[in-house]
Amino acid sequence: MYPLGFFSKIFQIEKDNHLLCVAQYNSISLLAPLFFLIVSSSLAAIAFISMGYAPVFLTIVIPLVLLVGDLIIFNGFLIPRSDSSVAYPQLIVSRLHMTVWGVAGLGMARIFWATSLFAYADRETQELIVALLATSTLGASLCLIHLRVAALAFVAIVMVPMIAFLWLSDIAVLVILAIVLALVTAVVIYVANRYGLDFARMTMQRQEMEIKRAEAEHLSKLNMSIANQDSLTGLANRRAFMAHLQDLVKNGSASWEEGLAVGILDLDGFKQINDVYGHMAGDRLLQEVSKRLTSILFGKVFVARMGGDEFGIIVNDARCEKQLVILGERICRAMQVPYKVGGFSANLGGSLGFARWDSNNDNAEELFEKADYALYHAKGNSRGGVMIFNEKHAHAIKQNSSIDRRLQNADLEDEMSLVFQPIVASENANTIGFEALARWRSPILGSIPPDIFIGAAERLGIINRLTSVLLKKALIEAKKWPESFYLSFNLSMQDISSHEVMLKLVSIIKASGFDPKRITFEVTETSIMSDCDRAMESLNFLKSLGAKIALDDFGTGYSSLAYIRDMPLDKLKLDRAFISGIDTDENSAAIVQAMINMCWNLKIDCIVEGVETRSQFKALGAMGCNIFQGYYFSRPLESDDALAFALTQRAIEEVSGEKFYVM
């Protein structure tokens, strides 16, 4: 059994290894012309030298028949009929089997023909026939070496009978020739077997390498997909967005005429829904927003989720601002349609900023910054609408850049100062406190409005340092006041979001010796809602010192009444936007009345800002409001002037109907 198993293993075709079969087939097909050139040449040579000795049947007829057989095998077995044949495993295996049987038959025919010629040939011709047959057989077998089965079969079928024939001839020369041929044949069989195995192993290694390479490419594509795809929504992420934008701008894939523009969409009201209903509901809502965006944006529009509730849009066919406005309005309207998420209905809005690419000036980062600036103005001036970056914005950015540079290098202790606006009680129009308002006079730029430099300080990340400097200055001045006056001081979003800043402010208060119970810290709705949990911690920490908390600009933000109820508030400051028409507009009056009633019910003080006329003052007093702040009483004053104003207890009648303006 073992010899049969051994020979079966040697002479079998590995039909289950398609890649190896294809490699063997391609190699044999490539070397087939050389193989048949060798065997046909030796056939003609043996027939030629045998003429004159052997009959015509053996020297002409039989060689012609063998040559025709060679051509049939050459055409039918070894030449690929089409390139697509490699795609069919069974066909390849069938061709290999036919090749083995074909060369086996070819070898058997040659050995019988050659031995038939021996009977007619003399000694020299016999030796020449042996030499021609042996060399052609061994040489031709090298052309079959990649198909080990065919090479071994061809050598064995031709050489073994020929060696046996020579060995049994009892002619010394032929016996010696048989021994030499036996040794050479053994070496050739060994080499063919080893080389065939090596070829199979190399093919398998190449297959493994191809598989690993394919796996590596797949993993690379998968990693690239993960790296460039937002896992929640399936949209492109910020990285992919910026890479695509840079490609369009850097490689000139777009032009100004084609209308390349970048848009940034920010959802209005998403944070409140996320906080109230939880992050899972927020995630589902973002998924619905993404589906809605992809359903209305197509063609030359690229959409990505930039992070949080912000989405990026690249438009490559908006040839004018009107087209961008139309597209933006369609997006904003789509965002306003109520969302059905789980068991609740959610109402959102969307603010959108667009910037068109100027091929002469903009790179990808600058274009994105312009779109972001337009979004900032959209949220501030036309929430839920579309804003296109324009020349006015460009001028503001240039101005802000100059302000940023000067503010970053400013001597805050020297250049920053404070003014104080009285806060008045209506019973006798006496001052009960002052709100500290920051002022910056740059030695180079001159006086800069507070809303501009405060925003710049937040943008630059130096607002915490600015807050510390201003609080120190405010406490120094407040220590000069009678104990009946309190200090109202504003904190930014970055202040109340930092535990370290809270500790720093407390150390400043303790070092000043000023009673924390006489301090009211003002915060805005926006600053609280940006990080509600951290803000609550900070406000409760300040309350634990004895300080009071006021919610500034109430009514202009988007906090819910549930948050108002849970905040550690002592005061609400109604924004001046509700006051301007209170004495003439019934709707404004009704809104203010509702807010005042809410404060009464919550047992917190209500402070009305922006009171500028006597009629406003009277209308508010009739509604039950008793704490005011505005130009009707006084504009912001320098510290000494503010104290002098408070001490004179100037009556309201002394400024009856008069309206003041900031100088």
VEXMAR-506514 format. One line per 3 residues: number of its first residue (from 1); for each residue x, y, z of C-alpha. Coordinates in steps of 0.02 Angstrom, whole numbers, plus 50000, padded with zeros to 5 digits. Layout:
N
NUM = X,Y,Z; ...
//
This chain:
663
1 = 50000,50000,50000; 50140,50120,50042; 50223,50117,49868
4 = 50054,50143,49787; 50016,50287,49904; 50187,50363,49873
7 = 50171,50355,49683; 49991,50413,49694; 50047,50567,49790
10 = 50187,50603,49667; 50081,50584,49512; 49921,50669,49572
13 = 49859,50842,49521; 49808,50952,49667; 49638,50991,49593
16 = 49574,51073,49753; 49710,51206,49745; 49641,51316,49606
19 = 49779,51446,49619; 49915,51314,49599; 49824,51235,49452
22 = 49810,51404,49366; 49995,51439,49396; 50043,51268,49325
25 = 49928,51290,49177; 49997,51463,49136; 50178,51401,49150
28 = 50149,51248,49040; 50056,51353,48911; 50200,51476,48906
31 = 50332,51339,48880; 50227,51229,48765; 50305,51296,48603
34 = 50479,51259,48668; 50427,51085,48725; 50357,51039,48555
37 = 50503,51117,48464; 50621,51001,48558; 50520,50841,48535
40 = 50477,50878,48353; 50659,50919,48311; 50719,50756,48389
43 = 50581,50664,48297; 50639,50734,48131; 50822,50702,48171
46 = 50795,50518,48219; 50687,50490,48064; 50820,50570,47955
49 = 50967,50466,48019; 50863,50307,48006; 50825,50329,47821
52 = 50915,50202,47717; 50914,50075,47859; 50732,50062,47912
55 = 50577,50043,47804; 50483,50196,47741; 50339,50154,47858
58 = 50454,50183,48009; 50551,50333,47941; 50411,50433,47857
61 = 50235,50369,47896; 50255,50344,48083; 50351,50510,48109
64 = 50214,50603,48015; 50079,50521,48122; 50178,50566,48280
67 = 50200,50745,48219; 50013,50761,48188; 49983,50692,48363
70 = 50105,50821,48432; 50009,50960,48345; 49843,50897,48411
73 = 49909,50892,48589; 49993,51061,48567; 49832,51141,48503
76 = 49706,51053,48614; 49790,51034,48781; 49923,51164,48811
79 = 49865,51322,48723; 49734,51424,48820; 49576,51442,48720
82 = 49536,51610,48803; 49595,51715,48948; 49433,51682,49037
85 = 49473,51496,49050; 49573,51530,49208; 49411,51577,49292
88 = 49343,51399,49280; 49429,51278,49401; 49357,51119,49323
91 = 49415,51170,49149; 49591,51206,49212; 49602,51038,49301
94 = 49535,50951,49147; 49668,51033,49038; 49805,50981,49159
97 = 49744,50801,49160; 49739,50800,48970; 49915,50871,48967
100 = 49978,50730,49078; 49891,50596,48974; 49945,50681,48813
103 = 50131,50686,48856; 50119,50509,48926; 50047,50446,48762
106 = 50174,50548,48665; 50315,50470,48767; 50251,50292,48746
109 = 50234,50314,48557; 50412,50380,48544; 50492,50242,48645
112 = 50404,50106,48545; 50451,50192,48382; 50632,50215,48434
115 = 50654,50035,48491; 50576,49976,48326; 50713,50069,48232
118 = 50850,49980,48332; 50823,49820,48235; 50874,49906,48072
121 = 51013,50019,48137; 51197,49985,48159; 51289,50016,48323
124 = 51332,50198,48287; 51155,50239,48230; 51084,50153,48385
127 = 51195,50258,48498; 51144,50416,48403; 50959,50372,48419
130 = 50982,50344,48606; 51074,50509,48624; 50944,50607,48526
133 = 50798,50527,48617; 50876,50544,48790; 50932,50725,48772
136 = 50768,50780,48693; 50668,50690,48828; 50768,50763,48972
139 = 50769,50936,48893; 50584,50933,48853; 50544,50876,49031
142 = 50617,51039,49096; 50479,51129,49002; 50354,51027,49104
145 = 50443,51049,49271; 50309,51163,49346; 50183,51023,49318
148 = 50278,50890,49413; 50159,50750,49364; 50183,50781,49177
151 = 50373,50799,49191; 50393,50639,49293; 50273,50542,49182
154 = 50362,50596,49023; 50536,50555,49089; 50482,50390,49167
157 = 50385,50328,49015; 50526,50366,48892; 50684,50340,48994
160 = 50643,50189,49100; 50600,50072,48953; 50748,50139,48855
163 = 50869,50109,49000; 50798,49935,49023; 50814,49900,48838
166 = 50996,49955,48838; 51035,49859,48997; 50965,49698,48925
169 = 51058,49716,48759; 51216,49630,48829; 51319,49752,48728
172 = 51449,49832,48841; 51438,50005,48766; 51250,50007,48777
175 = 51251,49940,48955; 51370,50079,49007; 51257,50202,48918
178 = 51108,50129,49014; 51198,50156,49179; 51242,50337,49136
181 = 51065,50372,49077; 50995,50292,49235; 51099,50409,49344
184 = 51054,50562,49240; 50871,50512,49240; 50871,50489,49428
187 = 50946,50661,49452; 50820,50738,49332; 50675,50651,49420
190 = 50739,50710,49590; 50763,50889,49530; 50595,50890,49443
193 = 50509,50824,49598; 50596,50950,49714; 50568,51095,49596
196 = 50386,51049,49574; 50363,51046,49763; 50455,51212,49780
199 = 50347,51287,49643; 50190,51229,49732; 50255,51299,49898
202 = 50301,51467,49820; 50131,51474,49738; 50047,51442,49905
205 = 50156,51572,49989; 50111,51695,49854; 49928,51651,49881
208 = 49947,51681,50068; 50035,51845,50033; 49896,51895,49914
211 = 49766,51850,50045; 49860,51948,50178; 49881,52094,50059
214 = 49696,52088,50018; 49656,52081,50204; 49774,52226,50237
217 = 49693,52327,50098; 49522,52284,50166; 49575,52335,50342
220 = 49654,52492,50273; 49494,52537,50181; 49393,52493,50335
223 = 49505,52599,50446; 49498,52739,50320; 49310,52724,50317
226 = 49302,52726,50507; 49425,52871,50515; 49321,52971,50391
229 = 49145,52921,50440; 49037,52978,50583; 48990,52818,50676
232 = 48822,52886,50735; 48747,52955,50575; 48848,52869,50439
235 = 48890,53038,50363; 49067,53095,50329; 49152,53166,50484
238 = 49248,53327,50512; 49411,53250,50451; 49335,53191,50288
241 = 49247,53358,50266; 49407,53459,50283; 49504,53337,50172
244 = 49371,53350,50036; 49369,53539,50050; 49558,53550,50041
247 = 49558,53438,49889; 49432,53549,49800; 49528,53708,49841
250 = 49709,53648,49830; 49695,53542,49673; 49589,53665,49579
253 = 49446,53542,49565; 49325,53687,49584; 49320,53866,49527
256 = 49241,54029,49580; 49129,54023,49427; 49063,53852,49476
259 = 49009,53922,49643; 49107,53828,49777; 49036,53872,49947
262 = 49047,53805,50124; 48901,53802,50244; 48892,53762,50430
265 = 48724,53713,50504; 48695,53722,50692; 48537,53652,50769
268 = 48437,53770,50879; 48361,53690,51034; 48450,53523,51021
271 = 48543,53535,51186; 48384,53560,51285; 48305,53405,51207
274 = 48465,53307,51237; 48470,53361,51419; 48286,53330,51454
277 = 48259,53166,51361; 48435,53095,51373; 48581,53060,51257
280 = 48500,52910,51173; 48354,53018,51118; 48478,53151,51063
283 = 48573,53023,50959; 48414,52964,50874; 48369,53144,50839
286 = 48538,53175,50757; 48512,53020,50651; 48343,53088,50593
289 = 48422,53256,50554; 48556,53169,50450; 48426,53071,50352
292 = 48329,53230,50320; 48484,53321,50258; 48536,53181,50141
295 = 48359,53172,50070; 48358,53354,50018; 48542,53378,49974
298 = 48608,53288,49821; 48707,53321,49663; 48862,53425,49694
301 = 48828,53440,49881; 48937,53356,50013; 48867,53337,50189
304 = 48962,53293,50349; 48932,53293,50534; 49063,53406,50611
307 = 49028,53354,50790; 48891,53382,50918; 48740,53459,50832
310 = 48841,53544,50696; 48842,53490,50513; 48954,53545,50369
313 = 48896,53571,50190; 49004,53592,50035; 48911,53659,49882
316 = 48998,53654,49714; 48864,53725,49600; 48798,53883,49683
319 = 48845,54016,49555; 48767,54160,49651; 48717,54207,49827
322 = 48533,54193,49783; 48554,54006,49750; 48640,53985,49918
325 = 48501,54079,50006; 48369,53970,49923; 48464,53812,49970
328 = 48492,53874,50147; 48310,53919,50172; 48258,53747,50111
331 = 48375,53668,50238; 48312,53778,50380; 48130,53741,50336
334 = 48168,53555,50336; 48246,53568,50508; 48089,53651,50577
337 = 47972,53508,50533; 47933,53417,50697; 48029,53256,50730
340 = 47948,53097,50796; 48079,53015,50907; 48026,52872,51019
343 = 47878,52925,51120; 47893,53112,51099; 47887,53247,50968
346 = 48037,53363,50954; 48041,53537,50879; 48207,53602,50817
349 = 48272,53744,50714; 48430,53770,50616; 48544,53919,50591
352 = 48655,53916,50437; 48808,54014,50386; 48878,54010,50208
355 = 49040,54074,50134; 49084,54074,49949; 49261,54032,49895
358 = 49368,54171,49826; 49498,54080,49721; 49618,54227,49735
361 = 49624,54234,49924; 49547,54088,50017; 49620,53924,50070
364 = 49512,53786,50145; 49538,53840,50326; 49499,54022,50290
367 = 49343,53975,50194; 49283,53868,50339; 49318,54008,50463
370 = 49216,54128,50358; 49069,54006,50357; 49087,53987,50545
373 = 49086,54176,50566; 48929,54188,50459; 48848,54054,50569
376 = 48894,54152,50724; 48804,54304,50654; 48656,54198,50597
379 = 48633,54133,50774; 48651,54306,50848; 48547,54406,50725
382 = 48435,54288,50628; 48419,54128,50728; 48339,53995,50620
385 = 48392,54084,50461; 48531,54095,50333; 48679,54214,50334
388 = 48800,54235,50189; 48975,54297,50229; 48996,54472,50157
391 = 49117,54618,50151; 49052,54685,50316; 49097,54521,50398
394 = 49268,54522,50315; 49301,54695,50386; 49244,54638,50558
397 = 49360,54486,50551; 49505,54599,50504; 49462,54715,50647
400 = 49441,54569,50767; 49609,54501,50715; 49690,54665,50761
403 = 49595,54670,50925; 49644,54490,50963; 49828,54529,50940
406 = 49821,54685,51048; 49717,54602,51183; 49831,54452,51192
409 = 49980,54565,51226; 49886,54692,51333; 49935,54739,51510
412 = 49766,54696,51585; 49804,54774,51753; 49844,54941,51671
415 = 49726,54945,51522; 49568,54872,51598; 49454,54977,51705
418 = 49277,54974,51775; 49125,55085,51775; 48976,55059,51888
421 = 48792,55076,51846; 48674,55104,51993; 48537,54979,52033
424 = 48388,55072,52107; 48246,55021,52222; 48079,55100,52175
427 = 48017,55138,52351; 48124,55295,52365; 48231,55285,52209
430 = 48383,55253,52317; 48532,55156,52252; 48549,54982,52328
433 = 48695,54919,52223; 48805,54938,52071; 48839,54828,51922
436 = 49024,54827,51877; 49049,54848,51689; 49218,54819,51606
439 = 49304,54947,51496; 49462,54929,51391; 49563,55073,51326
442 = 49705,55011,51215; 49852,55131,51198; 49853,55089,51012
445 = 49671,55053,50964; 49587,55170,51088; 49423,55125,51174
448 = 49351,54957,51122; 49166,54916,51156; 49141,54784,51292
451 = 49043,54663,51183; 49190,54657,51062; 49335,54634,51184
454 = 49238,54516,51299; 49200,54406,51148; 49382,54416,51096
457 = 49440,54366,51270; 49326,54215,51266; 49386,54170,51092
460 = 49569,54185,51145; 49543,54088,51306; 49599,54231,51419
463 = 49428,54276,51489; 49470,54188,51654; 49623,54299,51678
466 = 49520,54451,51632; 49385,54403,51757; 49513,54388,51897
469 = 49589,54559,51859; 49418,54644,51851; 49353,54561,52010
472 = 49505,54621,52107; 49477,54799,52044; 49289,54790,52079
475 = 49316,54731,52259; 49443,54869,52292; 49313,54999,52242
478 = 49168,54910,52328; 49257,54916,52495; 49235,55106,52489
481 = 49045,55089,52485; 48924,55089,52630; 48878,54913,52687
484 = 48701,54936,52620; 48767,54931,52440; 48801,54769,52350
487 = 48914,54731,52201; 48845,54645,52046; 48981,54559,51943
490 = 48967,54464,51779; 49040,54291,51750; 49067,54211,51579
493 = 49028,54036,51519; 49211,53987,51534; 49217,54051,51712
496 = 49075,53946,51779; 49131,53794,51678; 49297,53784,51772
499 = 49318,53722,51950; 49491,53799,51956; 49422,53970,51911
502 = 49292,53957,52049; 49428,53921,52177; 49529,54068,52110
505 = 49381,54188,52125; 49346,54130,52303; 49528,54161,52351
508 = 49516,54337,52278; 49358,54374,52378; 49435,54310,52540
511 = 49595,54407,52511; 49495,54569,52483; 49404,54559,52648
514 = 49240,54603,52560; 49086,54513,52628; 49032,54383,52498
517 = 48851,54411,52551; 48861,54582,52469; 48910,54506,52299
520 = 48787,54455,52163; 48862,54354,52021; 48771,54376,51856
523 = 48766,54234,51730; 48674,54217,51565; 48557,54079,51508
526 = 48677,54034,51368; 48824,54011,51487; 48724,53895,51598
529 = 48647,53791,51460; 48815,53761,51374; 48864,53644,51518
532 = 48719,53637,51637; 48788,53511,51762; 48955,53599,51784
535 = 48867,53769,51792; 48751,53707,51930; 48901,53646,52031
538 = 48988,53815,52014; 48833,53915,52059; 48797,53808,52212
541 = 48979,53828,52263; 48964,54018,52255; 48798,54011,52349
544 = 48882,53912,52488; 48994,54065,52519; 48842,54174,52543
547 = 48848,54257,52371; 48689,54282,52271; 48656,54225,52093
550 = 48565,54326,51959; 48512,54263,51789; 48554,54401,51666
553 = 48466,54441,51500; 48321,54328,51547; 48203,54293,51402
556 = 48332,54306,51263; 48403,54131,51285; 48320,53963,51274
559 = 48320,53884,51447; 48161,53797,51501; 48060,53845,51655
562 = 48110,53678,51730; 48291,53736,51731; 48242,53904,51805
565 = 48155,53810,51946; 48308,53703,51981; 48439,53842,51973
568 = 48501,53917,52138; 48438,54090,52087; 48407,54243,52193
571 = 48369,54367,52053; 48310,54376,51873; 48360,54521,51762
574 = 48235,54552,51622; 48322,54600,51461; 48301,54776,51392
577 = 48227,54702,51232; 48060,54678,51322; 48057,54853,51396
580 = 48070,54968,51245; 47885,54952,51197; 47810,54912,51365
583 = 47713,55076,51380; 47640,55065,51204; 47631,54880,51157
586 = 47507,54769,51247; 47599,54609,51198; 47763,54672,51271
589 = 47673,54726,51429; 47589,54554,51446; 47755,54463,51427
592 = 47841,54572,51557; 47694,54554,51676; 47704,54364,51660
595 = 47890,54368,51699; 47865,54480,51850; 47727,54366,51916
598 = 47840,54217,51893; 47975,54300,51997; 47848,54337,52134
601 = 47790,54156,52134; 47969,54091,52138; 48009,54215,52278
604 = 48156,54291,52187; 48195,54474,52149; 48153,54541,51977
607 = 48271,54674,51908; 48221,54764,51749; 48362,54828,51637
610 = 48355,54964,51507; 48231,55082,51591; 48252,55245,51496
613 = 48092,55345,51517; 47973,55395,51656; 47827,55310,51569
616 = 47922,55145,51567; 47963,55167,51750; 47782,55200,51795
619 = 47716,55054,51691; 47839,54935,51773; 47798,54998,51946
622 = 47614,54966,51913; 47656,54788,51866; 47738,54759,52034
625 = 47921,54778,51986; 48025,54864,52120; 48209,54854,52063
628 = 48271,54948,51910; 48426,54986,51810; 48442,55102,51662
631 = 48485,55273,51592; 48328,55348,51666; 48419,55340,51832
634 = 48601,55350,51779; 48723,55298,51647; 48876,55194,51703
637 = 48992,55304,51806; 49170,55307,51863; 49192,55235,52038
640 = 49199,55402,52132; 49056,55476,52031; 48950,55321,52060
643 = 48975,55333,52247; 48936,55520,52245; 48776,55485,52146
646 = 48718,55356,52272; 48754,55465,52423; 48656,55614,52357
649 = 48499,55504,52346; 48445,55602,52194; 48258,55590,52173
652 = 48179,55528,52012; 48090,55696,51991; 48258,55781,51967
655 = 48281,55690,51802; 48098,55679,51756; 48079,55622,51577
658 = 48260,55653,51535; 48353,55522,51434; 48539,55493,51451
661 = 48662,55418,51328; 48834,55344,51347; 48968,55470,51303
//
